[in-house]
Every structure is written in structure tokens, then in C-alpha cells.
């Protein structure tokens, strides 16, 4: 079984995917099922990982104009998957960022099963 945990960046300072220091970081939540976005390459490799996105906050936590700042492990498309989820409004920022602000979010993909 594959599932995706979406957690706040500040929750785990030891995580492999870290944002730039002194940045506002937000948790994200799925607006609908996130499982279809788990990268195929990661599923084949039985790998979990994550990505850090920089986005413009929209109304109601919508993530706009996102760019991938990094992913771990590299090469299994966690960054691409996280950006697609943001573009399709599958994930949203939690915590009331002001619309128009540039924010960072970390998306963690965990393989369970």
C-alpha cells in the first residue's frame, strides 16, 4: 500500500529535504486523494522521499506559480510530482498564509506496505 504523508517542514529538522533557513514554511494538506501522484520510479524502487517547493500563496491556501527547490532522493521525480499536485490544486497550504506571499512547503512521500 502506498500513502503520502504531507507534513510541516518545521516538524522534523533532521529531514533530508530542507528549505533555506529563515523562510516561512507551511504544512500542506490534500484537497483530494494524493496517492495517484506517487512517482512510478519511486514505487518501483520502493523509495520514499520528498520535495521542497517555493510558491506564491493564493486564496484559501491554494499554491500558485510553484518551483521545485530540491528533492531527495534525486532522480525519482518527487519534485515533479509535488509541483503537479500544486498545479492541479491537489495540495494546499495550511496555516493562513497571506495571498501573494512567497512561501515554502515541503511535501513528504512515504511508501508503506
C-alpha positions as CSV (number, residue, x, y, z in Angstrom):
1,X,0.0,0.0,0.0
2,X,1.3,3.5,-0.9
3,X,0.3,6.6,1.0
4,X,1.6,10.1,1.2
5,X,2.2,12.0,4.4
6,X,2.2,15.7,4.0
7,X,3.8,17.4,6.9
8,X,5.2,20.7,8.1
9,X,8.8,21.3,7.3
10,X,9.5,22.6,10.8
11,X,8.3,19.3,12.3
12,X,11.5,17.5,11.5
13,X,14.7,19.5,11.3
14,X,16.7,16.3,10.6
15,X,14.8,15.5,7.4
16,X,16.7,15.1,4.2
17,X,14.7,17.7,2.3
18,X,15.4,21.1,4.0
19,X,14.4,24.6,2.9
20,X,16.5,27.7,3.0
21,X,16.9,29.0,6.6
22,X,14.8,31.9,7.8
23,X,12.0,31.1,5.5
24,X,8.3,30.9,6.2
25,X,7.3,27.2,5.9
26,X,3.8,25.8,5.7
27,X,2.3,22.4,6.1
28,X,0.2,21.2,3.2
29,X,-2.9,19.0,3.0
30,X,-4.5,17.0,0.3
31,X,-7.7,18.5,-1.1
32,X,-8.4,15.1,-2.6
33,X,-6.7,11.7,-3.0
34,X,-2.9,12.2,-3.3
35,X,-2.0,8.5,-3.9
36,X,-2.1,8.7,-7.8
37,X,0.7,11.2,-7.7
38,X,3.3,8.9,-6.1
39,X,6.1,8.7,-8.7
40,X,6.3,5.4,-10.6
41,X,10.1,5.4,-10.4
42,X,9.9,5.7,-6.6
43,X,7.3,3.0,-6.4
44,X,9.4,0.6,-8.4
45,X,12.4,1.3,-6.2
46,X,10.3,1.0,-3.0
47,X,11.6,4.5,-2.1
48,X,10.1,7.3,-0.1
49,X,11.3,10.9,-0.2
50,X,10.2,14.4,-0.6
51,X,10.5,17.8,-2.2
52,X,10.6,21.5,-1.2
53,X,8.5,23.9,-3.3
54,X,8.6,27.7,-3.3
55,X,5.2,29.0,-4.2
56,X,3.0,32.1,-4.2
57,X,0.2,31.8,-1.7
58,X,-3.3,32.1,-3.1
59,X,-6.7,32.5,-1.5
60,X,-7.6,29.6,0.8
61,X,-4.1,28.2,0.8
62,X,-4.0,27.5,-3.0
63,X,-0.4,27.2,-4.2
64,X,0.4,29.2,-7.3
65,X,3.5,29.5,-9.5
66,X,5.4,26.8,-7.7
67,X,9.1,26.0,-8.4
68,X,10.9,22.9,-7.1
69,X,13.8,23.9,-4.9
70,X,15.0,20.4,-4.2
71,X,14.1,16.8,-3.9
72,X,15.5,13.7,-2.2
73,X,16.4,11.2,-3.4
74,X,17.2,12.9,-6.7
75,X,16.1,11.4,-9.9
76,X,12.8,9.7,-8.9
77,X,10.5,12.7,-9.6
78,X,9.3,13.7,-6.2
79,X,9.8,17.3,-7.1
80,X,7.8,16.9,-10.4
81,X,5.0,15.1,-8.5
82,X,4.8,17.8,-5.8
83,X,4.7,20.6,-8.4
84,X,2.0,18.8,-10.4
85,X,-0.1,18.3,-7.2
86,X,0.2,22.0,-6.5
87,X,-0.6,23.0,-10.1
88,X,-3.7,20.8,-10.0
89,X,-4.7,22.2,-6.6
90,X,-4.5,18.7,-5.0
91,X,-2.4,20.2,-2.1
92,X,-3.0,23.4,-0.3
93,X,-1.1,25.3,2.4
94,X,-2.4,25.1,5.9
95,X,-2.0,28.0,8.4
96,X,-3.4,31.0,6.6
97,X,-0.6,32.4,4.5
98,X,-1.4,35.8,3.2
99,X,-2.4,35.7,-0.5
100,X,0.5,36.9,-2.6
101,X,3.2,36.0,-0.1
102,X,6.1,33.7,-1.3
103,X,6.1,30.6,0.9
104,X,7.9,27.3,1.1
105,X,6.3,24.0,1.5
106,X,7.7,20.5,2.0
107,X,5.9,17.5,0.6
108,X,6.9,14.2,2.1
109,X,6.1,10.9,0.2
110,X,6.2,7.8,2.3
111,X,5.9,4.3,1.0
112,X,4.1,2.0,3.3
113,X,3.0,-1.6,2.8
